[in-house]
Amino acid sequence: MYLAVDGGGSKIKALVFDAQLHKIGQGRSGGVNTTQNDPASILAHVRACLDEALAGIRHIDEAFVTFVGDRTLFAQELRACVSVGELHFLDEARAGLLAGAGRSDGLLAISGTGSDVFYLSPDSRNIVGGWGIVLGDQGSGTWIGLQAVRSVIRALDGWGPETLLTPLVLQHFHAEDEPRHIIDAVYQAPAPFPVIAALTPLVGEAARQGDPEALRIFTEAGVALGRQMLSLLNRLDAIPDVPITLCGGAWKAHPQMLTSFSQTVQVVHPHMVIARPWFEHVLAGPMAFLLRSGHSPQEARHLLAQAFPEEVIS
């Protein structure tokens, strides 16, 4: 019996499977990243996810865990639920490459609740970004949501352009009659950053309707991540002959973000390939299991797509 876990800024997700890739259990709850969630919420989310996924299970032979937060807390909570043979922690970047491209080294551009870009090789690890939304995280889901709220506020106060984001954001916060209810919804939330990041799909909806402000936000998000990737590449002694794998839910909101990211990178590196990910992050563990068992990346991709079609990124 095996356990795969992906815990980040907006959610924690768990998947229990056996050696034949049969799904035995699954769980999901809110975010666990300490830069975006308060300690009480993190603990509650971990417990809720594990209780749901491990219901009726007493022993896990191996656990593959990506946890952008307090790993000690997670290990304690896991062992309080079940006995565990081996516990492997996968860092976020390596897990993104495993789930996204079936490899443990390469270039990665993450845009989820937070954002950063990586180059992982067998003997080095380079990163740009990952400072948290107060200090950075440009191009992340939280950053996109924050730009949307600010655009709406400028429009409401009369010093910014009208935007389709205004009714969408006001409705989201139940603030149609009193826009300043947004203040309480954000500042009184125990974890305000996921509240802001949850606006990203609404920005995508407005962009699909041609809203200039929404399209501007996605353009700037892609450019910001592209500039970070260029900065990372400038640090390397040689440009690696690997694609840039994307990772994170914000990339799914609207294609303009990928377009501006690609244009920013390929102006300098015209032959650089940008690759959409194969699977959601939680399949990093099953991918590692299959690669270790001797399967090629493409064989593992086929097996995982058959076993867990709901985790395939189209």
C-alpha positions as CSV (number, residue, x, y, z in Angstrom):
1,M,0.0,0.0,0.0
2,Y,1.4,3.4,-1.0
3,L,0.5,7.0,-0.3
4,A,1.1,10.0,-2.5
5,V,0.6,13.5,-1.1
6,D,0.8,17.0,-2.6
7,G,0.4,19.9,-0.1
8,G,0.8,23.5,-1.2
9,G,-0.6,27.0,-0.8
10,S,-4.2,26.3,-1.8
11,K,-4.8,22.6,-1.1
12,I,-3.5,19.3,0.2
13,K,-4.3,16.2,-1.8
14,A,-3.7,12.6,-0.9
15,L,-3.9,9.4,-3.0
16,V,-3.6,5.8,-1.7
17,F,-2.7,3.1,-4.3
18,D,-1.4,-0.4,-4.5
19,A,1.4,-1.9,-6.6
20,Q,-1.0,-2.5,-9.5
21,L,-2.0,1.2,-9.4
22,H,-5.5,0.5,-8.1
23,K,-6.8,3.6,-6.3
24,I,-7.6,2.6,-2.7
25,G,-8.4,6.0,-1.2
26,Q,-8.1,9.7,-1.7
27,G,-8.5,12.9,0.3
28,R,-8.4,16.7,-0.2
29,S,-8.5,19.8,2.0
30,G,-7.2,23.4,2.2
31,G,-3.7,24.8,1.9
32,V,-0.7,24.0,4.1
33,N,2.0,26.4,3.0
34,T,3.1,28.4,6.1
35,T,3.6,31.6,4.1
36,Q,-0.1,31.6,3.1
37,N,-1.9,29.8,5.9
38,D,-2.1,30.1,9.7
39,P,-0.9,27.1,11.9
40,A,-4.4,26.1,13.1
41,S,-5.7,25.9,9.6
42,I,-2.7,23.9,8.4
43,L,-3.2,21.3,11.1
44,A,-6.9,21.1,10.4
45,H,-6.3,20.7,6.7
46,V,-3.7,17.9,7.1
47,R,-5.9,16.0,9.5
48,A,-9.0,16.3,7.3
49,C,-7.1,15.1,4.2
50,L,-5.4,12.2,5.9
51,D,-8.6,11.1,7.7
52,E,-10.5,11.0,4.4
53,A,-7.7,9.2,2.4
54,L,-6.7,6.7,5.0
55,A,-10.1,5.7,6.3
56,G,-9.9,2.0,7.2
57,I,-6.2,1.7,6.4
58,R,-3.8,0.8,9.2
59,H,-0.4,0.5,7.4
60,I,1.3,2.3,4.5
61,D,4.5,0.6,3.1
62,E,5.8,3.8,1.4
63,A,4.7,7.4,1.4
64,F,5.8,9.9,-1.3
65,V,5.1,13.4,0.1
66,T,5.5,16.9,-1.4
67,F,4.7,19.3,1.4
68,V,5.4,23.0,1.1
69,G,5.2,23.6,4.8
70,D,6.2,22.0,8.2
71,R,7.3,18.5,7.3
72,T,7.7,17.5,10.9
73,L,4.1,18.4,11.6
74,F,3.0,16.3,8.6
75,A,5.1,13.3,9.6
76,Q,3.6,13.4,13.1
77,E,0.1,13.6,11.9
78,L,0.6,10.8,9.3
79,R,2.1,8.4,11.9
80,A,-0.8,9.2,14.2
81,C,-3.1,7.9,11.6
82,V,-1.2,4.8,10.3
83,S,2.0,2.9,10.7
84,V,4.5,3.9,7.9
85,G,7.3,1.8,6.5
86,E,9.2,4.4,4.5
87,L,8.5,8.1,4.3
88,H,10.0,10.0,1.3
89,F,9.8,13.8,1.1
90,L,10.0,15.1,-2.5
91,D,10.7,18.8,-2.9
92,E,8.2,20.8,-4.9
93,A,10.4,21.3,-7.9
94,R,11.5,17.6,-8.2
95,A,7.9,16.5,-7.8
96,G,6.8,19.0,-10.5
97,L,9.3,17.5,-12.9
98,L,8.3,13.9,-12.0
99,A,4.6,14.5,-12.5
100,G,5.0,16.9,-15.3
101,A,7.6,15.2,-17.5
102,G,8.6,11.9,-15.9
103,R,12.1,13.1,-15.0
104,S,13.9,14.3,-11.8
105,D,16.1,16.9,-13.4
106,G,15.4,19.9,-15.8
107,L,13.9,23.3,-16.0
108,L,10.6,24.1,-14.2
109,A,8.3,27.1,-14.0
110,I,5.8,26.9,-11.2
111,S,2.8,29.2,-10.9
112,G,0.3,28.0,-8.3
113,T,-0.7,29.9,-5.2
114,G,3.0,31.0,-5.2
115,S,5.6,31.1,-8.0
116,D,9.2,30.3,-8.7
117,V,11.4,28.8,-11.4
118,F,14.0,26.1,-11.0
119,Y,16.8,24.2,-12.7
120,L,17.6,20.8,-11.1
121,S,20.6,18.7,-12.2
122,P,22.0,15.6,-10.5
123,D,24.4,17.7,-8.5
124,S,22.9,21.2,-8.3
125,R,19.7,23.1,-7.6
126,N,19.1,26.7,-8.8
127,I,16.0,28.8,-8.0
128,V,14.7,32.2,-8.8
129,G,11.6,33.5,-7.0
130,G,9.7,31.7,-4.2
131,W,9.8,34.7,-1.8
132,G,6.1,34.7,-0.9
133,I,3.5,37.1,-2.0
134,V,4.5,40.0,0.4
135,L,8.1,39.9,-1.0
136,G,7.6,38.5,-4.5
137,D,5.7,35.6,-6.1
138,Q,5.1,37.7,-9.3
139,G,3.1,35.7,-11.8
140,S,1.5,33.4,-9.2
141,G,-2.2,32.8,-8.6
142,T,-2.1,35.0,-5.6
143,W,-0.4,37.8,-7.6
144,I,-3.0,37.4,-10.4
145,G,-5.9,37.6,-7.9
146,L,-4.3,40.6,-6.2
147,Q,-4.0,42.5,-9.5
148,A,-7.6,41.7,-10.2
149,V,-8.8,43.1,-6.9
150,R,-6.7,46.2,-7.3
151,S,-8.1,46.7,-10.9
152,V,-11.6,46.5,-9.5
153,I,-10.9,49.0,-6.7
154,R,-9.4,51.5,-9.1
155,A,-12.5,51.2,-11.3
156,L,-14.8,51.6,-8.3
157,D,-12.9,54.6,-7.0
158,G,-13.0,56.2,-10.5
159,W,-9.3,56.3,-11.3
160,G,-9.0,53.1,-13.3
161,P,-10.7,51.7,-16.5
162,E,-14.0,49.9,-16.3
163,T,-13.5,46.1,-16.3
164,L,-15.6,42.9,-16.4
165,L,-13.7,41.9,-13.3
166,T,-15.8,44.3,-11.2
167,P,-19.1,42.3,-11.2
168,L,-17.3,39.0,-11.0
169,V,-15.2,40.0,-8.0
170,L,-18.0,41.7,-6.2
171,Q,-20.3,38.7,-6.6
172,H,-17.5,36.4,-5.4
173,F,-17.2,38.3,-2.2
174,H,-21.0,38.9,-1.8
175,A,-20.2,42.6,-1.9
176,E,-22.6,43.7,-4.7
177,D,-24.5,46.1,-2.4
178,E,-21.5,47.3,-0.4
179,P,-18.1,46.9,-2.2
180,R,-16.2,47.6,1.0
181,H,-17.2,44.2,2.3
182,I,-14.2,43.0,0.3
183,I,-12.1,44.5,3.1
184,D,-13.5,42.3,5.8
185,A,-13.5,39.2,3.5
186,V,-9.8,39.6,2.9
187,Y,-8.4,41.1,6.1
188,Q,-10.5,39.0,8.5
189,A,-9.8,35.7,6.8
190,P,-7.4,33.5,8.9
191,A,-5.4,32.9,5.7
192,P,-6.0,35.8,3.2
193,F,-3.6,34.7,0.5
194,P,-5.6,31.7,-0.7
195,V,-8.7,33.9,-0.6
196,I,-7.0,36.2,-3.1
197,A,-5.6,33.3,-5.2
198,A,-9.1,31.9,-5.6
199,L,-9.9,34.8,-7.9
200,T,-7.6,33.5,-10.6
201,P,-10.3,31.5,-12.4
202,L,-12.5,34.6,-12.5
203,V,-9.7,36.6,-14.1
204,G,-9.6,33.8,-16.7
205,E,-13.3,34.1,-17.2
206,A,-13.1,37.8,-17.8
207,A,-10.1,37.3,-20.2
208,R,-12.0,34.8,-22.3
209,Q,-14.7,37.5,-22.7
210,G,-12.0,39.8,-24.0
211,D,-11.7,42.1,-21.0
212,P,-8.5,44.3,-21.5
213,E,-7.7,44.4,-17.8
214,A,-7.8,40.6,-17.3
215,L,-5.8,40.1,-20.5
216,R,-3.2,42.6,-19.2
217,I,-2.9,40.8,-15.9
218,F,-2.2,37.5,-17.6
219,T,0.2,39.1,-20.0
220,E,2.2,40.7,-17.2
221,A,2.1,37.4,-15.2
222,G,3.7,35.5,-18.1
223,V,6.3,38.2,-18.7
224,A,7.2,38.3,-15.0
225,L,7.7,34.5,-14.9
226,G,9.6,34.7,-18.3
227,R,12.0,37.3,-16.9
228,Q,12.6,35.1,-13.9
229,M,13.4,32.1,-16.1
230,L,15.8,34.3,-18.2
231,S,17.5,35.3,-14.9
232,L,17.9,31.7,-14.0
233,L,19.3,30.7,-17.4
234,N,21.8,33.6,-17.1
235,R,23.2,32.0,-14.0
236,L,24.0,28.7,-15.6
237,D,27.3,27.9,-17.2
238,A,25.5,26.4,-20.1
239,I,21.9,26.3,-21.3
240,P,20.6,22.8,-20.7
241,D,19.1,20.9,-23.7
242,V,15.8,20.2,-21.9
243,P,12.3,21.8,-22.2
244,I,10.9,24.1,-19.6
245,T,8.1,22.1,-17.9
246,L,5.2,24.1,-16.5
247,C,3.6,23.4,-13.1
248,G,0.8,24.8,-11.1
249,G,-2.9,25.7,-11.4
250,A,-2.5,29.3,-12.5
251,W,-1.2,28.3,-15.9
252,K,-4.6,26.7,-16.6
253,A,-6.6,30.0,-16.2
254,H,-6.0,31.5,-19.6
255,P,-3.5,30.8,-22.5
256,Q,-2.4,34.4,-22.7
257,M,-0.1,33.7,-19.7
258,L,1.7,30.9,-21.5
259,T,1.9,33.0,-24.7
260,S,3.6,35.9,-23.0
261,F,5.9,33.6,-21.0
262,S,7.0,31.8,-24.2
263,Q,7.5,35.1,-26.1
264,T,9.6,36.5,-23.3
265,V,11.9,33.4,-23.0
266,Q,12.1,32.7,-26.7
267,V,13.1,36.2,-27.7
268,V,16.4,35.4,-26.0
269,H,16.4,31.6,-26.5
270,P,14.4,31.0,-29.7
271,H,14.8,27.2,-29.7
272,M,13.7,26.7,-26.1
273,V,10.8,24.3,-25.8
274,I,7.9,25.1,-23.4
275,A,6.2,21.9,-22.3
276,R,2.8,21.6,-20.6
277,P,2.8,19.1,-17.7
278,W,1.5,15.5,-18.0
279,F,-0.2,15.1,-14.6
280,E,-1.2,16.9,-11.5
281,H,1.4,17.2,-8.8
282,V,0.1,14.3,-6.7
283,L,1.2,11.8,-9.3
284,A,4.9,12.5,-8.6
285,G,4.9,9.6,-6.1
286,P,3.4,7.1,-8.4
287,M,5.7,8.3,-11.2
288,A,8.7,7.8,-9.0
289,F,7.5,4.4,-8.0
290,L,7.1,3.3,-11.7
291,L,10.5,4.8,-12.8
292,R,12.2,3.0,-9.9
293,S,10.5,-0.2,-11.0
294,G,12.2,0.0,-14.4
295,H,9.6,1.6,-16.6
296,S,10.6,4.3,-19.1
297,P,9.0,7.8,-18.6
298,Q,6.7,7.2,-21.6
299,E,5.6,3.8,-20.3
300,A,5.0,5.3,-16.9
301,R,3.0,8.1,-18.5
302,H,0.7,5.6,-20.3
303,L,0.2,3.5,-17.1
304,L,-0.7,6.5,-15.0
305,A,-3.0,8.0,-17.5
306,Q,-4.9,4.7,-17.6
307,A,-5.0,4.3,-13.8
308,F,-5.7,7.9,-12.8
309,P,-7.4,9.7,-15.8
310,E,-8.7,12.4,-13.4
311,E,-5.1,13.6,-12.8
312,V,-4.2,14.0,-16.5
313,I,-3.7,17.6,-17.5
314,S,-5.2,18.1,-20.9
